[in-house]
Amino acid sequence: MGKQTHRTCVRMSVEEYSRLMERSKAAGLPANAWLMEQLTDNRPIISRDGVMPDFLRLLNQRGREINTVARAFNSGYGTAEGLRQVLRCLKDIAQAAYEIRKEGFTHAP
């Protein structure tokens, strides 16, 4: 079987193109090979449209709740209810991450 290839067009300014050529030359690679390596090693930032803002808000809120419980334990006042709260937060985060992945964000946390 042959290997299927695809073509894409990347628009860039003269300065960006010069920078691309400098970096690919420094790496000893053709420009497209260098770009592919960068895409593999440095995944693009996931679009924050749609469901991502809600997911990020949930991460922020649950992270603060977990930190509150951790501070209580670090000061010697942690409780079993605090641990249950952390577990609920982690469960909410895991469920939300699962839902995000179902939406097509396969590299979501």
Phi and psi restraints in degrees (range 20) as a CNS / XPLOR table:
assign (resid 1 and name C) (resid 2 and name N)
       (resid 2 and name CA) (resid 2 and name C) 1.0 -81.8 20.0 2
assign (resid 2 and name N) (resid 2 and name CA)
       (resid 2 and name C) (resid 3 and name N) 1.0 159.1 20.0 2
assign (resid 2 and name C) (resid 3 and name N)
       (resid 3 and name CA) (resid 3 and name C) 1.0 -91.6 20.0 2
assign (resid 3 and name N) (resid 3 and name CA)
       (resid 3 and name C) (resid 4 and name N) 1.0 120.1 20.0 2
assign (resid 3 and name C) (resid 4 and name N)
       (resid 4 and name CA) (resid 4 and name C) 1.0 -76.9 20.0 2
assign (resid 4 and name N) (resid 4 and name CA)
       (resid 4 and name C) (resid 5 and name N) 1.0 135.8 20.0 2
assign (resid 4 and name C) (resid 5 and name N)
       (resid 5 and name CA) (resid 5 and name C) 1.0 -121.4 20.0 2
assign (resid 5 and name N) (resid 5 and name CA)
       (resid 5 and name C) (resid 6 and name N) 1.0 158.9 20.0 2
assign (resid 5 and name C) (resid 6 and name N)
       (resid 6 and name CA) (resid 6 and name C) 1.0 -129.5 20.0 2
assign (resid 6 and name N) (resid 6 and name CA)
       (resid 6 and name C) (resid 7 and name N) 1.0 155.4 20.0 2
assign (resid 6 and name C) (resid 7 and name N)
       (resid 7 and name CA) (resid 7 and name C) 1.0 -118.5 20.0 2
assign (resid 7 and name N) (resid 7 and name CA)
       (resid 7 and name C) (resid 8 and name N) 1.0 141.2 20.0 2
assign (resid 7 and name C) (resid 8 and name N)
       (resid 8 and name CA) (resid 8 and name C) 1.0 -138.1 20.0 2
assign (resid 8 and name N) (resid 8 and name CA)
       (resid 8 and name C) (resid 9 and name N) 1.0 158.7 20.0 2
assign (resid 8 and name C) (resid 9 and name N)
       (resid 9 and name CA) (resid 9 and name C) 1.0 -114.5 20.0 2
assign (resid 9 and name N) (resid 9 and name CA)
       (resid 9 and name C) (resid 10 and name N) 1.0 131.4 20.0 2
assign (resid 9 and name C) (resid 10 and name N)
       (resid 10 and name CA) (resid 10 and name C) 1.0 -115.8 20.0 2
assign (resid 10 and name N) (resid 10 and name CA)
       (resid 10 and name C) (resid 11 and name N) 1.0 120.7 20.0 2
assign (resid 10 and name C) (resid 11 and name N)
       (resid 11 and name CA) (resid 11 and name C) 1.0 -90.1 20.0 2
assign (resid 11 and name N) (resid 11 and name CA)
       (resid 11 and name C) (resid 12 and name N) 1.0 134.5 20.0 2
assign (resid 11 and name C) (resid 12 and name N)
       (resid 12 and name CA) (resid 12 and name C) 1.0 -151.7 20.0 2
assign (resid 12 and name N) (resid 12 and name CA)
       (resid 12 and name C) (resid 13 and name N) 1.0 158.1 20.0 2
assign (resid 12 and name C) (resid 13 and name N)
       (resid 13 and name CA) (resid 13 and name C) 1.0 -75.6 20.0 2
assign (resid 13 and name N) (resid 13 and name CA)
       (resid 13 and name C) (resid 14 and name N) 1.0 172.3 20.0 2
assign (resid 13 and name C) (resid 14 and name N)
       (resid 14 and name CA) (resid 14 and name C) 1.0 -61.3 20.0 2
assign (resid 14 and name N) (resid 14 and name CA)
       (resid 14 and name C) (resid 15 and name N) 1.0 -41.4 20.0 2
assign (resid 14 and name C) (resid 15 and name N)
       (resid 15 and name CA) (resid 15 and name C) 1.0 -64.3 20.0 2
assign (resid 15 and name N) (resid 15 and name CA)
       (resid 15 and name C) (resid 16 and name N) 1.0 -43.5 20.0 2
assign (resid 15 and name C) (resid 16 and name N)
       (resid 16 and name CA) (resid 16 and name C) 1.0 -63.9 20.0 2
assign (resid 16 and name N) (resid 16 and name CA)
       (resid 16 and name C) (resid 17 and name N) 1.0 -39.5 20.0 2
assign (resid 16 and name C) (resid 17 and name N)
       (resid 17 and name CA) (resid 17 and name C) 1.0 -65.5 20.0 2
assign (resid 17 and name N) (resid 17 and name CA)
       (resid 17 and name C) (resid 18 and name N) 1.0 -41.2 20.0 2
assign (resid 17 and name C) (resid 18 and name N)
       (resid 18 and name CA) (resid 18 and name C) 1.0 -61.5 20.0 2
assign (resid 18 and name N) (resid 18 and name CA)
       (resid 18 and name C) (resid 19 and name N) 1.0 -42.6 20.0 2
assign (resid 18 and name C) (resid 19 and name N)
       (resid 19 and name CA) (resid 19 and name C) 1.0 -63.7 20.0 2
assign (resid 19 and name N) (resid 19 and name CA)
       (resid 19 and name C) (resid 20 and name N) 1.0 -41.1 20.0 2
assign (resid 19 and name C) (resid 20 and name N)
       (resid 20 and name CA) (resid 20 and name C) 1.0 -59.2 20.0 2
assign (resid 20 and name N) (resid 20 and name CA)
       (resid 20 and name C) (resid 21 and name N) 1.0 -46.8 20.0 2
assign (resid 20 and name C) (resid 21 and name N)
       (resid 21 and name CA) (resid 21 and name C) 1.0 -66.3 20.0 2
assign (resid 21 and name N) (resid 21 and name CA)
       (resid 21 and name C) (resid 22 and name N) 1.0 -38.7 20.0 2
assign (resid 21 and name C) (resid 22 and name N)
       (resid 22 and name CA) (resid 22 and name C) 1.0 -62.9 20.0 2
assign (resid 22 and name N) (resid 22 and name CA)
       (resid 22 and name C) (resid 23 and name N) 1.0 -47.3 20.0 2
assign (resid 22 and name C) (resid 23 and name N)
       (resid 23 and name CA) (resid 23 and name C) 1.0 -68.6 20.0 2
assign (resid 23 and name N) (resid 23 and name CA)
       (resid 23 and name C) (resid 24 and name N) 1.0 -39.3 20.0 2
assign (resid 23 and name C) (resid 24 and name N)
       (resid 24 and name CA) (resid 24 and name C) 1.0 -68.7 20.0 2
assign (resid 24 and name N) (resid 24 and name CA)
       (resid 24 and name C) (resid 25 and name N) 1.0 -37.1 20.0 2
assign (resid 24 and name C) (resid 25 and name N)
       (resid 25 and name CA) (resid 25 and name C) 1.0 -65.7 20.0 2
assign (resid 25 and name N) (resid 25 and name CA)
       (resid 25 and name C) (resid 26 and name N) 1.0 -42.9 20.0 2
assign (resid 25 and name C) (resid 26 and name N)
       (resid 26 and name CA) (resid 26 and name C) 1.0 -62.3 20.0 2
assign (resid 26 and name N) (resid 26 and name CA)
       (resid 26 and name C) (resid 27 and name N) 1.0 -33.0 20.0 2
assign (resid 26 and name C) (resid 27 and name N)
       (resid 27 and name CA) (resid 27 and name C) 1.0 -83.8 20.0 2
assign (resid 27 and name N) (resid 27 and name CA)
       (resid 27 and name C) (resid 28 and name N) 1.0 -9.1 20.0 2
assign (resid 27 and name C) (resid 28 and name N)
       (resid 28 and name CA) (resid 28 and name C) 1.0 73.0 20.0 2
assign (resid 28 and name N) (resid 28 and name CA)
       (resid 28 and name C) (resid 29 and name N) 1.0 30.7 20.0 2
assign (resid 28 and name C) (resid 29 and name N)
       (resid 29 and name CA) (resid 29 and name C) 1.0 -127.0 20.0 2
assign (resid 29 and name N) (resid 29 and name CA)
       (resid 29 and name C) (resid 30 and name N) 1.0 153.6 20.0 2
assign (resid 29 and name C) (resid 30 and name N)
       (resid 30 and name CA) (resid 30 and name C) 1.0 -64.3 20.0 2
assign (resid 30 and name N) (resid 30 and name CA)
       (resid 30 and name C) (resid 31 and name N) 1.0 157.0 20.0 2
assign (resid 30 and name C) (resid 31 and name N)
       (resid 31 and name CA) (resid 31 and name C) 1.0 -56.5 20.0 2
assign (resid 31 and name N) (resid 31 and name CA)
       (resid 31 and name C) (resid 32 and name N) 1.0 -45.0 20.0 2
assign (resid 31 and name C) (resid 32 and name N)
       (resid 32 and name CA) (resid 32 and name C) 1.0 -69.3 20.0 2
assign (resid 32 and name N) (resid 32 and name CA)
       (resid 32 and name C) (resid 33 and name N) 1.0 -34.2 20.0 2
assign (resid 32 and name C) (resid 33 and name N)
       (resid 33 and name CA) (resid 33 and name C) 1.0 -66.5 20.0 2
assign (resid 33 and name N) (resid 33 and name CA)
       (resid 33 and name C) (resid 34 and name N) 1.0 -39.1 20.0 2
assign (resid 33 and name C) (resid 34 and name N)
       (resid 34 and name CA) (resid 34 and name C) 1.0 -65.3 20.0 2
assign (resid 34 and name N) (resid 34 and name CA)
       (resid 34 and name C) (resid 35 and name N) 1.0 -43.0 20.0 2
assign (resid 34 and name C) (resid 35 and name N)
       (resid 35 and name CA) (resid 35 and name C) 1.0 -61.6 20.0 2
assign (resid 35 and name N) (resid 35 and name CA)
       (resid 35 and name C) (resid 36 and name N) 1.0 -43.4 20.0 2
assign (resid 35 and name C) (resid 36 and name N)
       (resid 36 and name CA) (resid 36 and name C) 1.0 -63.1 20.0 2
assign (resid 36 and name N) (resid 36 and name CA)
       (resid 36 and name C) (resid 37 and name N) 1.0 -39.4 20.0 2
assign (resid 36 and name C) (resid 37 and name N)
       (resid 37 and name CA) (resid 37 and name C) 1.0 -63.2 20.0 2
assign (resid 37 and name N) (resid 37 and name CA)
       (resid 37 and name C) (resid 38 and name N) 1.0 -40.8 20.0 2
assign (resid 37 and name C) (resid 38 and name N)
       (resid 38 and name CA) (resid 38 and name C) 1.0 -64.7 20.0 2
assign (resid 38 and name N) (resid 38 and name CA)
       (resid 38 and name C) (resid 39 and name N) 1.0 -39.7 20.0 2
assign (resid 38 and name C) (resid 39 and name N)
       (resid 39 and name CA) (resid 39 and name C) 1.0 -66.3 20.0 2
assign (resid 39 and name N) (resid 39 and name CA)
       (resid 39 and name C) (resid 40 and name N) 1.0 -32.7 20.0 2
assign (resid 39 and name C) (resid 40 and name N)
       (resid 40 and name CA) (resid 40 and name C) 1.0 -73.7 20.0 2
assign (resid 40 and name N) (resid 40 and name CA)
       (resid 40 and name C) (resid 41 and name N) 1.0 -44.7 20.0 2
assign (resid 40 and name C) (resid 41 and name N)
       (resid 41 and name CA) (resid 41 and name C) 1.0 -81.8 20.0 2
assign (resid 41 and name N) (resid 41 and name CA)
       (resid 41 and name C) (resid 42 and name N) 1.0 -32.7 20.0 2
assign (resid 41 and name C) (resid 42 and name N)
       (resid 42 and name CA) (resid 42 and name C) 1.0 -123.8 20.0 2
assign (resid 42 and name N) (resid 42 and name CA)
       (resid 42 and name C) (resid 43 and name N) 1.0 82.8 20.0 2
assign (resid 42 and name C) (resid 43 and name N)
       (resid 43 and name CA) (resid 43 and name C) 1.0 -55.6 20.0 2
assign (resid 43 and name N) (resid 43 and name CA)
       (resid 43 and name C) (resid 44 and name N) 1.0 140.5 20.0 2
assign (resid 43 and name C) (resid 44 and name N)
       (resid 44 and name CA) (resid 44 and name C) 1.0 -61.7 20.0 2
assign (resid 44 and name N) (resid 44 and name CA)
       (resid 44 and name C) (resid 45 and name N) 1.0 153.7 20.0 2
assign (resid 44 and name C) (resid 45 and name N)
       (resid 45 and name CA) (resid 45 and name C) 1.0 -66.4 20.0 2
assign (resid 45 and name N) (resid 45 and name CA)
       (resid 45 and name C) (resid 46 and name N) 1.0 133.2 20.0 2
assign (resid 45 and name C) (resid 46 and name N)
       (resid 46 and name CA) (resid 46 and name C) 1.0 -65.4 20.0 2
assign (resid 46 and name N) (resid 46 and name CA)
       (resid 46 and name C) (resid 47 and name N) 1.0 137.5 20.0 2
assign (resid 46 and name C) (resid 47 and name N)
       (resid 47 and name CA) (resid 47 and name C) 1.0 -56.2 20.0 2
assign (resid 47 and name N) (resid 47 and name CA)
       (resid 47 and name C) (resid 48 and name N) 1.0 137.9 20.0 2
assign (resid 47 and name C) (resid 48 and name N)
       (resid 48 and name CA) (resid 48 and name C) 1.0 -97.5 20.0 2
assign (resid 48 and name N) (resid 48 and name CA)
       (resid 48 and name C) (resid 49 and name N) 1.0 14.7 20.0 2
assign (resid 48 and name C) (resid 49 and name N)
       (resid 49 and name CA) (resid 49 and name C) 1.0 -79.7 20.0 2
assign (resid 49 and name N) (resid 49 and name CA)
       (resid 49 and name C) (resid 50 and name N) 1.0 161.5 20.0 2
assign (resid 49 and name C) (resid 50 and name N)
       (resid 50 and name CA) (resid 50 and name C) 1.0 73.1 20.0 2
assign (resid 50 and name N) (resid 50 and name CA)
       (resid 50 and name C) (resid 51 and name N) 1.0 -120.1 20.0 2
assign (resid 50 and name C) (resid 51 and name N)
       (resid 51 and name CA) (resid 51 and name C) 1.0 -83.4 20.0 2
assign (resid 51 and name N) (resid 51 and name CA)
       (resid 51 and name C) (resid 52 and name N) 1.0 -14.1 20.0 2
assign (resid 51 and name C) (resid 52 and name N)
       (resid 52 and name CA) (resid 52 and name C) 1.0 -61.9 20.0 2
assign (resid 52 and name N) (resid 52 and name CA)
       (resid 52 and name C) (resid 53 and name N) 1.0 -43.0 20.0 2
assign (resid 52 and name C) (resid 53 and name N)
       (resid 53 and name CA) (resid 53 and name C) 1.0 -58.1 20.0 2
assign (resid 53 and name N) (resid 53 and name CA)
       (resid 53 and name C) (resid 54 and name N) 1.0 -40.0 20.0 2
assign (resid 53 and name C) (resid 54 and name N)
       (resid 54 and name CA) (resid 54 and name C) 1.0 -64.2 20.0 2
assign (resid 54 and name N) (resid 54 and name CA)
       (resid 54 and name C) (resid 55 and name N) 1.0 -41.5 20.0 2
assign (resid 54 and name C) (resid 55 and name N)
       (resid 55 and name CA) (resid 55 and name C) 1.0 -63.8 20.0 2
assign (resid 55 and name N) (resid 55 and name CA)
       (resid 55 and name C) (resid 56 and name N) 1.0 -43.5 20.0 2
assign (resid 55 and name C) (resid 56 and name N)
       (resid 56 and name CA) (resid 56 and name C) 1.0 -66.4 20.0 2
assign (resid 56 and name N) (resid 56 and name CA)
       (resid 56 and name C) (resid 57 and name N) 1.0 -37.1 20.0 2
assign (resid 56 and name C) (resid 57 and name N)
       (resid 57 and name CA) (resid 57 and name C) 1.0 -63.8 20.0 2
assign (resid 57 and name N) (resid 57 and name CA)
       (resid 57 and name C) (resid 58 and name N) 1.0 -42.3 20.0 2
assign (resid 57 and name C) (resid 58 and name N)
       (resid 58 and name CA) (resid 58 and name C) 1.0 -62.0 20.0 2
assign (resid 58 and name N) (resid 58 and name CA)
       (resid 58 and name C) (resid 59 and name N) 1.0 -45.3 20.0 2
assign (resid 58 and name C) (resid 59 and name N)
       (resid 59 and name CA) (resid 59 and name C) 1.0 -58.2 20.0 2
assign (resid 59 and name N) (resid 59 and name CA)
       (resid 59 and name C) (resid 60 and name N) 1.0 -44.0 20.0 2
assign (resid 59 and name C) (resid 60 and name N)
       (resid 60 and name CA) (resid 60 and name C) 1.0 -63.1 20.0 2
assign (resid 60 and name N) (resid 60 and name CA)
       (resid 60 and name C) (resid 61 and name N) 1.0 -48.0 20.0 2
assign (resid 60 and name C) (resid 61 and name N)
       (resid 61 and name CA) (resid 61 and name C) 1.0 -64.4 20.0 2
assign (resid 61 and name N) (resid 61 and name CA)
       (resid 61 and name C) (resid 62 and name N) 1.0 -49.4 20.0 2
assign (resid 61 and name C) (resid 62 and name N)
       (resid 62 and name CA) (resid 62 and name C) 1.0 -66.9 20.0 2
assign (resid 62 and name N) (resid 62 and name CA)
       (resid 62 and name C) (resid 63 and name N) 1.0 -34.0 20.0 2
assign (resid 62 and name C) (resid 63 and name N)
       (resid 63 and name CA) (resid 63 and name C) 1.0 -62.4 20.0 2
assign (resid 63 and name N) (resid 63 and name CA)
       (resid 63 and name C) (resid 64 and name N) 1.0 -40.5 20.0 2
assign (resid 63 and name C) (resid 64 and name N)
       (resid 64 and name CA) (resid 64 and name C) 1.0 -64.8 20.0 2
assign (resid 64 and name N) (resid 64 and name CA)
       (resid 64 and name C) (resid 65 and name N) 1.0 -39.4 20.0 2
assign (resid 64 and name C) (resid 65 and name N)
       (resid 65 and name CA) (resid 65 and name C) 1.0 -63.7 20.0 2
assign (resid 65 and name N) (resid 65 and name CA)
       (resid 65 and name C) (resid 66 and name N) 1.0 -43.2 20.0 2
assign (resid 65 and name C) (resid 66 and name N)
       (resid 66 and name CA) (resid 66 and name C) 1.0 -63.3 20.0 2
assign (resid 66 and name N) (resid 66 and name CA)
       (resid 66 and name C) (resid 67 and name N) 1.0 -41.2 20.0 2
assign (resid 66 and name C) (resid 67 and name N)
       (resid 67 and name CA) (resid 67 and name C) 1.0 -63.5 20.0 2
assign (resid 67 and name N) (resid 67 and name CA)
       (resid 67 and name C) (resid 68 and name N) 1.0 -36.5 20.0 2
assign (resid 67 and name C) (resid 68 and name N)
       (resid 68 and name CA) (resid 68 and name C) 1.0 -61.9 20.0 2
assign (resid 68 and name N) (resid 68 and name CA)
       (resid 68 and name C) (resid 69 and name N) 1.0 -44.7 20.0 2
assign (resid 68 and name C) (resid 69 and name N)
       (resid 69 and name CA) (resid 69 and name C) 1.0 -65.8 20.0 2
assign (resid 69 and name N) (resid 69 and name CA)
       (resid 69 and name C) (resid 70 and name N) 1.0 -41.1 20.0 2
assign (resid 69 and name C) (resid 70 and name N)
       (resid 70 and name CA) (resid 70 and name C) 1.0 -62.0 20.0 2
assign (resid 70 and name N) (resid 70 and name CA)
       (resid 70 and name C) (resid 71 and name N) 1.0 -40.0 20.0 2
assign (resid 70 and name C) (resid 71 and name N)
       (resid 71 and name CA) (resid 71 and name C) 1.0 -62.8 20.0 2
assign (resid 71 and name N) (resid 71 and name CA)
       (resid 71 and name C) (resid 72 and name N) 1.0 -39.3 20.0 2
assign (resid 71 and name C) (resid 72 and name N)
       (resid 72 and name CA) (resid 72 and name C) 1.0 -63.0 20.0 2
assign (resid 72 and name N) (resid 72 and name CA)
       (resid 72 and name C) (resid 73 and name N) 1.0 -43.4 20.0 2
assign (resid 72 and name C) (resid 73 and name N)
       (resid 73 and name CA) (resid 73 and name C) 1.0 -66.7 20.0 2
assign (resid 73 and name N) (resid 73 and name CA)
       (resid 73 and name C) (resid 74 and name N) 1.0 -39.4 20.0 2
assign (resid 73 and name C) (resid 74 and name N)
       (resid 74 and name CA) (resid 74 and name C) 1.0 -65.9 20.0 2
assign (resid 74 and name N) (resid 74 and name CA)
       (resid 74 and name C) (resid 75 and name N) 1.0 -27.5 20.0 2
assign (resid 74 and name C) (resid 75 and name N)
       (resid 75 and name CA) (resid 75 and name C) 1.0 -92.1 20.0 2
assign (resid 75 and name N) (resid 75 and name CA)
       (resid 75 and name C) (resid 76 and name N) 1.0 0.9 20.0 2
assign (resid 75 and name C) (resid 76 and name N)
       (resid 76 and name CA) (resid 76 and name C) 1.0 91.9 20.0 2
assign (resid 76 and name N) (resid 76 and name CA)
       (resid 76 and name C) (resid 77 and name N) 1.0 10.2 20.0 2
assign (resid 76 and name C) (resid 77 and name N)
       (resid 77 and name CA) (resid 77 and name C) 1.0 -117.0 20.0 2
assign (resid 77 and name N) (resid 77 and name CA)
       (resid 77 and name C) (resid 78 and name N) 1.0 24.3 20.0 2
assign (resid 77 and name C) (resid 78 and name N)
       (resid 78 and name CA) (resid 78 and name C) 1.0 -70.7 20.0 2
assign (resid 78 and name N) (resid 78 and name CA)
       (resid 78 and name C) (resid 79 and name N) 1.0 150.6 20.0 2
assign (resid 78 and name C) (resid 79 and name N)
       (resid 79 and name CA) (resid 79 and name C) 1.0 -130.2 20.0 2
assign (resid 79 and name N) (resid 79 and name CA)
       (resid 79 and name C) (resid 80 and name N) 1.0 166.5 20.0 2
assign (resid 79 and name C) (resid 80 and name N)
       (resid 80 and name CA) (resid 80 and name C) 1.0 -63.8 20.0 2
assign (resid 80 and name N) (resid 80 and name CA)
       (resid 80 and name C) (resid 81 and name N) 1.0 -36.1 20.0 2
assign (resid 80 and name C) (resid 81 and name N)
       (resid 81 and name CA) (resid 81 and name C) 1.0 -62.8 20.0 2
assign (resid 81 and name N) (resid 81 and name CA)
       (resid 81 and name C) (resid 82 and name N) 1.0 -36.1 20.0 2
assign (resid 81 and name C) (resid 82 and name N)
       (resid 82 and name CA) (resid 82 and name C) 1.0 -61.7 20.0 2
assign (resid 82 and name N) (resid 82 and name CA)
       (resid 82 and name C) (resid 83 and name N) 1.0 -42.3 20.0 2
assign (resid 82 and name C) (resid 83 and name N)
       (resid 83 and name CA) (resid 83 and name C) 1.0 -64.1 20.0 2
assign (resid 83 and name N) (resid 83 and name CA)
       (resid 83 and name C) (resid 84 and name N) 1.0 -39.5 20.0 2
assign (resid 83 and name C) (resid 84 and name N)
       (resid 84 and name CA) (resid 84 and name C) 1.0 -64.1 20.0 2
assign (resid 84 and name N) (resid 84 and name CA)
       (resid 84 and name C) (resid 85 and name N) 1.0 -37.9 20.0 2
assign (resid 84 and name C) (resid 85 and name N)
       (resid 85 and name CA) (resid 85 and name C) 1.0 -63.0 20.0 2
assign (resid 85 and name N) (resid 85 and name CA)
       (resid 85 and name C) (resid 86 and name N) 1.0 -42.5 20.0 2
assign (resid 85 and name C) (resid 86 and name N)
       (resid 86 and name CA) (resid 86 and name C) 1.0 -62.0 20.0 2
assign (resid 86 and name N) (resid 86 and name CA)
       (resid 86 and name C) (resid 87 and name N) 1.0 -43.3 20.0 2
assign (resid 86 and name C) (resid 87 and name N)
       (resid 87 and name CA) (resid 87 and name C) 1.0 -62.1 20.0 2
assign (resid 87 and name N) (resid 87 and name CA)
       (resid 87 and name C) (resid 88 and name N) 1.0 -39.6 20.0 2
assign (resid 87 and name C) (resid 88 and name N)
       (resid 88 and name CA) (resid 88 and name C) 1.0 -63.7 20.0 2
assign (resid 88 and name N) (resid 88 and name CA)
       (resid 88 and name C) (resid 89 and name N) 1.0 -41.3 20.0 2
assign (resid 88 and name C) (resid 89 and name N)
       (resid 89 and name CA) (resid 89 and name C) 1.0 -62.2 20.0 2
assign (resid 89 and name N) (resid 89 and name CA)
       (resid 89 and name C) (resid 90 and name N) 1.0 -45.8 20.0 2
assign (resid 89 and name C) (resid 90 and name N)
       (resid 90 and name CA) (resid 90 and name C) 1.0 -63.7 20.0 2
assign (resid 90 and name N) (resid 90 and name CA)
       (resid 90 and name C) (resid 91 and name N) 1.0 -37.4 20.0 2
assign (resid 90 and name C) (resid 91 and name N)
       (resid 91 and name CA) (resid 91 and name C) 1.0 -64.4 20.0 2
assign (resid 91 and name N) (resid 91 and name CA)
       (resid 91 and name C) (resid 92 and name N) 1.0 -43.0 20.0 2
assign (resid 91 and name C) (resid 92 and name N)
       (resid 92 and name CA) (resid 92 and name C) 1.0 -61.1 20.0 2
assign (resid 92 and name N) (resid 92 and name CA)
       (resid 92 and name C) (resid 93 and name N) 1.0 -42.6 20.0 2
assign (resid 92 and name C) (resid 93 and name N)
       (resid 93 and name CA) (resid 93 and name C) 1.0 -64.8 20.0 2
assign (resid 93 and name N) (resid 93 and name CA)
       (resid 93 and name C) (resid 94 and name N) 1.0 -45.3 20.0 2
assign (resid 93 and name C) (resid 94 and name N)
       (resid 94 and name CA) (resid 94 and name C) 1.0 -62.3 20.0 2
assign (resid 94 and name N) (resid 94 and name CA)
       (resid 94 and name C) (resid 95 and name N) 1.0 -42.2 20.0 2
assign (resid 94 and name C) (resid 95 and name N)
       (resid 95 and name CA) (resid 95 and name C) 1.0 -64.8 20.0 2
assign (resid 95 and name N) (resid 95 and name CA)
       (resid 95 and name C) (resid 96 and name N) 1.0 -42.7 20.0 2
assign (resid 95 and name C) (resid 96 and name N)
       (resid 96 and name CA) (resid 96 and name C) 1.0 -65.7 20.0 2
assign (resid 96 and name N) (resid 96 and name CA)
       (resid 96 and name C) (resid 97 and name N) 1.0 -39.4 20.0 2
assign (resid 96 and name C) (resid 97 and name N)
       (resid 97 and name CA) (resid 97 and name C) 1.0 -64.2 20.0 2
assign (resid 97 and name N) (resid 97 and name CA)
       (resid 97 and name C) (resid 98 and name N) 1.0 -39.6 20.0 2
assign (resid 97 and name C) (resid 98 and name N)
       (resid 98 and name CA) (resid 98 and name C) 1.0 -60.9 20.0 2
assign (resid 98 and name N) (resid 98 and name CA)
       (resid 98 and name C) (resid 99 and name N) 1.0 -44.2 20.0 2
assign (resid 98 and name C) (resid 99 and name N)
       (resid 99 and name CA) (resid 99 and name C) 1.0 -64.1 20.0 2
assign (resid 99 and name N) (resid 99 and name CA)
       (resid 99 and name C) (resid 100 and name N) 1.0 -39.5 20.0 2
assign (resid 99 and name C) (resid 100 and name N)
       (resid 100 and name CA) (resid 100 and name C) 1.0 -63.5 20.0 2
assign (resid 100 and name N) (resid 100 and name CA)
       (resid 100 and name C) (resid 101 and name N) 1.0 -43.6 20.0 2
assign (resid 100 and name C) (resid 101 and name N)
       (resid 101 and name CA) (resid 101 and name C) 1.0 -62.5 20.0 2
assign (resid 101 and name N) (resid 101 and name CA)
       (resid 101 and name C) (resid 102 and name N) 1.0 -36.6 20.0 2
assign (resid 101 and name C) (resid 102 and name N)
       (resid 102 and name CA) (resid 102 and name C) 1.0 -63.5 20.0 2
assign (resid 102 and name N) (resid 102 and name CA)
       (resid 102 and name C) (resid 103 and name N) 1.0 -28.0 20.0 2
assign (resid 102 and name C) (resid 103 and name N)
       (resid 103 and name CA) (resid 103 and name C) 1.0 -76.2 20.0 2
assign (resid 103 and name N) (resid 103 and name CA)
       (resid 103 and name C) (resid 104 and name N) 1.0 -6.9 20.0 2
assign (resid 103 and name C) (resid 104 and name N)
       (resid 104 and name CA) (resid 104 and name C) 1.0 110.7 20.0 2
assign (resid 104 and name N) (resid 104 and name CA)
       (resid 104 and name C) (resid 105 and name N) 1.0 -0.6 20.0 2
assign (resid 104 and name C) (resid 105 and name N)
       (resid 105 and name CA) (resid 105 and name C) 1.0 -89.1 20.0 2
assign (resid 105 and name N) (resid 105 and name CA)
       (resid 105 and name C) (resid 106 and name N) 1.0 78.6 20.0 2
assign (resid 105 and name C) (resid 106 and name N)
       (resid 106 and name CA) (resid 106 and name C) 1.0 -68.3 20.0 2
assign (resid 106 and name N) (resid 106 and name CA)
       (resid 106 and name C) (resid 107 and name N) 1.0 -20.1 20.0 2
assign (resid 106 and name C) (resid 107 and name N)
       (resid 107 and name CA) (resid 107 and name C) 1.0 -102.3 20.0 2
assign (resid 107 and name N) (resid 107 and name CA)
       (resid 107 and name C) (resid 108 and name N) 1.0 17.9 20.0 2
assign (resid 107 and name C) (resid 108 and name N)
       (resid 108 and name CA) (resid 108 and name C) 1.0 -64.6 20.0 2
assign (resid 108 and name N) (resid 108 and name CA)
       (resid 108 and name C) (resid 109 and name N) 1.0 152.2 20.0 2
